[in-house]
Amino acid sequence: LTGNIVWFPNDFLLNKIKQADKWLDKKSVLAVKQFQLQYLQQRNQALARETQAYHLQVAAWMVKVESTLNQKNLMEDLTSRCTLFIQGILYAFGLSHLIKTTMNLHVSMNKPMTKTAVLSLCRLIELLKAIEHTFHRRTMLIADSIHHITQHLCFLAMTGIETAKKRVKSDKKYSDKALDVMSALILAENALNGSMTKERRLIINLAMCVGAQMKAFKDDELTNFHLIMKKLDMICDIRQRLHAACDCSFVYWHRVVFPLYVQDVYDHAVDAQRIHYMFAALRDCVAPMQHSVHLD
């Protein structure tokens, strides 16, 4: 949930529902605990392999970002840039979930981590901050691209709405319900014709709940429209989503692994230049500590 706090649904239900332990078989409760331990063991076994896979994926993504943003022809690769930015955010969320889940499960289950697991998790933290640094290093070009990508996605969404409007108009039985659908489509179209604030995107989604009725959209058209809106949400809030995904303030609760990491970097001074990513992760711990009330 936050920091090193892990929420288990089965424990929550057993604690909050009275006499729940009487309804459940003890073997079932033990089976859940056993499954949690098995899940953690499987995570540890696959951690080195997942770290290597993420390393290759993130490295390839960083190279694509550098090469794509250096291209001067902007209009031809808006779709590829949009996919590239979203892919970076998804990689960051995947890394963050893997790191937090593995570390916090070890703490909550009182299971010590091996040296290999610690170094793999530290490597994942470095990759997480590398994604953030890639976005930060290319901030100006990304900001310019996002403006054009947003306009392009709005155009695609308005094209889909225009097709739906023509389909509603072609219906000979122009009932009150059809009038409501048309009004909702016009409202969504007007909301798309402007800056994509959270309020406008909320209005579009609410309007489409009505506008999608009476088979105004085909199934594939409606699916494509929802996909465009998801991309818009991701692109418009990319800064906030990136900060949430790459926030490493949880490292404060697992700082015992840091000496082992530093010792490994000292012993194998091959990739010493990547240590600044770990210090960037440690820097994320400063803001929560500044807002904390310190008692003498």
Disulfide bonds with the S-S distance in Angstrom:
none
